[in-house]
Amino acid sequence: MLKPIYSLEETERLIAENTEKIVMLPWNGNYIPFKLRMLNSTQMKACGDFSVVSIANEEQEQDNALDIDKGEQFKNILSLKNTQEKMLEMALVSPTFDEICNILNASDLIISIRATLAKCDEAIKTATDLTMEQTAELVKRVEDYKLYLAFLYPEDFIGAFVQYIVQREHTDIDIISRKILLEVGLSADKFGGRPSDFLEGNFTEYQKQDMDKASSSIVFQYREDEKTENNAKDKWHRNKKKFKGNT
């Protein structure tokens, strides 16, 4: 069985945008050659709103997970899958996205499901004689169809494909932490420029833009926390002086 092999030289080098590479990617456990075109930052943004920086606060992440209802989780899953599908459409050179659909004998099925989805959506929006149970059944049917389309491709293939396109193995993106992004963000505030200007390492332009965005958000929260802490200290000192004056 063929396995993907990356030389030390390759893993230490960024792949230039619009470069075409033949890569061995898993497909249900077996490795198959795919020709991919590396995307530039504009093309990556066109695929959807996603981040390659994994620095989420674990406690905040758990709190957010508790706050998100099933409907919101469903939307998040579909948003992720839609982003991945757009990446496939843009980056696959051979076989193309449409050719893979044909290989899977899925082209006609996808067309049929999308037509059914359109009819269901129209019925939900316009029908006035549907009971609540009938409407709920239609909504459930729409969700089932959308999930089927979202998970059409094997998870091992999608996972490896995305990792390669965002160049995780060719860059230093995985060592970025909240602490690092805070430090470079504060440096950018003090000296000017982008937070990513104060980072050494291998990063794509999309990764730099993503880190700039994440760093700005972290610095903003840091400043807000500082204000809250200082206000609390001031209030404590004022109350202390007031208490002494009364005694």
N, C-alpha and C positions, 0 to 999 in steps of 0.2 A: 504494500500500500504506500502511495506517495505521501510524503510529509513535507510541510513547509520548512524551508531552510533559509535563515537569514545570516549572512556573514557579519562578523564584527564590524567591518567597514560600513556595511549597509545600515546596521542599527544605529550607528553613530552619526549618520548623515541625513539631513533633511531632504525630502524628495520635492523637487521644484513643482510648483503648480502647473497644471496642464500636461505634466509628464505622463506618458502611458507606461504602465508596468504590468508584467504578467506575474500573478500571485497565486499561490496554492491556498485555497480556502476550503474549510470543511463544509460538507453537505450531508447531513445525517450521518456523520462519522467518517465519511470517505472524503479524501481531498481531491479537488478538481481545479484545473487551471482556469483563471479568469483574467482577462485583460481589463485593467482599470485605468481611468483617467483621474489624476489627482486634481481636486477642486481648489479654486482660489477662495479668498475670504468672502468675496461677493456672492459666489455660487453657493458657498456654505450657508450664508445668511438667507439666501433664497429658499433653502430647504426647510427653514422653520426656526423658531426660537428655542435654541438648546445651548447648554453650557458644557464645555469640556473640562472645567475646573471643578474638582470634587473636594470642596472644603467646607461643606455644610456642617453647622454645629449639630452634634448628635442629639442633644436635648431638644433643640428647636425643631429638628427634623421629626422627632417622635411626637412633639406637640402638634406640629402641622399635620402629621399622619392621622392623629386623633380627630382633628378638626375637619378633615376632608371626608365628605360623605361619598357613598358609592357612585352617585352620579358624577361627582367631580373626578373621582378615580378613573371612571370610564372615559371621561373626556381627556384626561391626562394620558391614558394608554393610547387612545386613538391619535392624539397629537404626536406622541413619540413615534408611533407606527407610520403616520403620514410623513413625518420628517425623514424616516428611514427609507420610505418608498421613493421620495423625491431624490434622495442621495443615490439610490439605485438607478433611477432614470438618468441622472446626470453623469454618474461615474462609470457605469458599465459600458465597456466598448465591445467586448466579445466574451460570451454571448451578450447580446443587448437585453434590456429589460423585457422587451416584447418577445424576444426569442426564448427567454426563460419561461415566460408565461405559456408559450407554445409547447415547450418541452414538458411542462407540468400539465399540459392539456387543460390549461386554466383560462385561456383567452375567452372562449365562448361562455364559460361559466361566469367569469368576471363581468362580462357584458350583461348577461342575464340577471345576475344578482344586483348590479347597479341599476338596471331598469326596474327591478322589483322594489329596490330601495326608494327610487324616485316616486313610484306609485304609492308606497306606504307613507312616505313623507307628505305627499300631496293629500292623501286621505286624512291624515292626522290634522293637517292645517285647515282643510276646507269642509270636511264632513260635519254636519250639525246633528245628525240623528244617531251618532254612536254613543253607546253607554260607556260609563267609566271603565267597565271591565273590558269592553271591546277596544277602547283607546289604549288601555294598559297593555293589552295583548299585542296590538300593533307596534307600540313603542318597544316592547320586549323583542318582537320579531326584527325590528330595525337594528337594535343593538346586537342581536345574534349574528345578523348578516354582516354588520360592520366589523365585528370581532373576527369573523371567519376571514374576511378580506385582509384584516390587519395581520393575522398570523398565517398567511399563505406560505411564507418562506420559512425554512428550518431556522430555529433560534441559533444554532451553532454557526450557521452561515451569516446571518444578520449581525451577530455579535462580532465575529471576526472581521467582517467587511467594514463595519463602522469603525472599529479600532484601527484598521489600516488607513482608512480615509482621513481620520482625524490625527493620524500619525503619533499614536501614543508610544509605540516602540522606538520611534525615531527621534523623540523629543524628551524634554525634562518635565513635561507637564504634570506627571504623577507625583513629583516631589514638592509641588507647590502647596503651601499651607496657609491658614488664615494669618498666622504670625508673619510670614513672609510678605503676604499681600498688604498687611497693615503697615509694615515697615517701609515698603516701597511706595505705598500710597502717601504716607506722611513725608517721605523724601520728595515726592513729586509736588506736594503742597508747598514745601519749603523752598525748593530749588527750581521748580517749574518743570514742564515736560510731562511725559506719560509715565505712569507707574512702571510699565514694562521696560522703560528706558533704564531703570535701575536694577534690572535683573540680568544676570549672566546665564548663558546656557542656550540650548537649542529649542527654539519655539517657532511655530508657524505664525503668519500674520494674523490668522483667525484666533489662534491661542492668545496672542498678545492683546488683541482687542477684547477678548473674553476676560483676560486677567485684569485689564484696565477697568472694565465694567465692574467686576467683582471687587477689586481693590477700592474703587470709589464708594461702593456700597458699604464695605467694611469700615472705611475711614469715617463715613457719615455716621454710622451707628456708634463708632468709638467716640466721636465728638458729642453725640446726643447723650451717651452714657456719662461722659465727663460733666456735661451740663447738669444732669440729674444729680450726680454725686456732689458737685459743688453747691448746688442749690440746697441739698439736704444738709451739707455742712454749715452753710450760712444760716439756715433756719435753726439748726441746733445751737450755734453760737448766739444768735439773737435771743432765743428762748432762755439760754443760760444767763445772759446779761440781764434779761427781764426778771428772771427768778431772783438773782442777786439783788437787784434794785428793790424788789418787793420785801426782801428780808432785811 
